[in-house]
């Protein structure tokens, strides 16, 4: 039980720290920051796959692992779509005919 409270406290602290850090980032750096976080989300997918496949029966950890895989995949795909769109803004007019 004390481990659960410590993990919950760490999770809530990470949420507040993340909100505070992101609110201080200038708007020009949001897209490069998001692009860099795709690597972290890729690592999250690997961890979520391990959590989802940890037990042979369908348990709470399997369901939470599956939810984590889905959320991290959406985050990675969305990040790459935004990065692609940002890079398309910097292309010259030669390719736009």
HUNORPE-V698981 format. One record per helix or strand of 3 or more residues. SS is the DSSP state (alpha for helix, beta for strand). FROM is the first residue (numbers start at 0). LEN is the number of residues. If there is no record, write none. Layout:
BEGIN
SS;FROM;LEN  SS;FROM;LEN
END
This chain:
BEGIN
alpha;1;22  alpha;26;26  alpha;59;30  alpha;92;3
END
